[in-house]
Amino acid sequence: MQEVEFYCRKCKKSMKMSYGFSGDDNAPVMNGIMIRCHTNKCTRVVTLRNFTEGHVRNMVDTRGKVYL
């Protein structure tokens, strides 16, 4: 099982949240969860809606990071 970490696309800092894949590309991923960037300068909030594991798997870079 692969685990990915979420990072802010704006400031490139960690959002201190990770996700472990179950293997089903059609499974919903944290539907309705709000993730907030934890830096003082960045006030970005991301809500994951209609994301599937296949969509998140396509967003992963070579180091296992997903920029939202």
C-alpha positions as CSV (number, residue, x, y, z in Angstrom):
1,M,0.0,0.0,0.0
2,Q,1.3,3.4,-1.0
3,E,1.0,6.5,1.2
4,V,1.0,10.1,-0.1
5,E,1.4,13.4,1.7
6,F,-0.6,16.6,0.8
7,Y,1.2,19.9,0.3
8,C,0.0,23.4,-0.4
9,R,0.3,24.4,-4.0
10,K,0.7,28.1,-3.1
11,C,3.5,28.0,-0.5
12,K,4.8,24.4,-1.0
13,K,4.5,23.6,2.7
14,S,3.1,20.4,4.2
15,M,-0.6,20.3,5.1
16,K,0.3,17.7,7.8
17,M,-2.0,15.1,6.3
18,S,-1.4,11.9,4.5
19,Y,-3.5,9.3,2.7
20,G,-3.0,5.5,2.2
21,F,-4.4,4.0,-0.9
22,S,-6.7,1.1,-0.7
23,G,-6.2,-0.1,-4.3
24,D,-9.6,0.8,-5.7
25,D,-9.2,3.7,-8.2
26,N,-13.0,4.5,-8.1
27,A,-13.1,4.8,-4.2
28,P,-13.9,8.3,-3.0
29,V,-11.0,10.1,-1.2
30,M,-11.9,12.0,2.0
31,N,-15.1,13.5,0.5
32,G,-16.0,16.8,2.2
33,I,-12.9,17.1,4.3
34,M,-11.4,20.6,4.6
35,I,-7.6,20.8,4.7
36,R,-6.0,24.0,5.9
37,C,-2.5,25.1,5.3
38,H,-0.7,25.5,8.6
39,T,1.7,28.4,7.8
40,N,1.0,31.9,9.2
41,K,1.4,33.6,5.8
42,C,-0.8,31.2,3.8
43,T,-4.5,31.1,4.6
44,R,-5.5,28.5,1.9
45,V,-8.2,26.0,2.6
46,V,-8.9,23.1,0.3
47,T,-12.1,21.0,0.3
48,L,-11.8,17.6,-1.5
49,R,-15.0,17.1,-3.5
50,N,-15.5,14.3,-6.0
51,F,-11.9,13.1,-5.7
52,T,-11.3,9.4,-6.4
53,E,-8.1,7.4,-5.6
54,G,-7.4,7.3,-9.3
55,H,-7.5,11.1,-9.6
56,V,-5.2,11.5,-6.6
57,R,-2.9,8.8,-7.9
58,N,-2.4,10.8,-11.1
59,M,-1.5,13.9,-9.1
60,V,1.4,12.2,-7.2
61,D,4.9,13.4,-8.1
62,T,8.1,11.2,-7.9
63,R,8.6,11.8,-4.1
64,G,5.0,10.8,-3.1
65,K,3.8,14.4,-2.7
66,V,0.4,15.7,-3.9
67,Y,0.1,19.5,-4.3
68,L,-3.4,20.8,-3.7
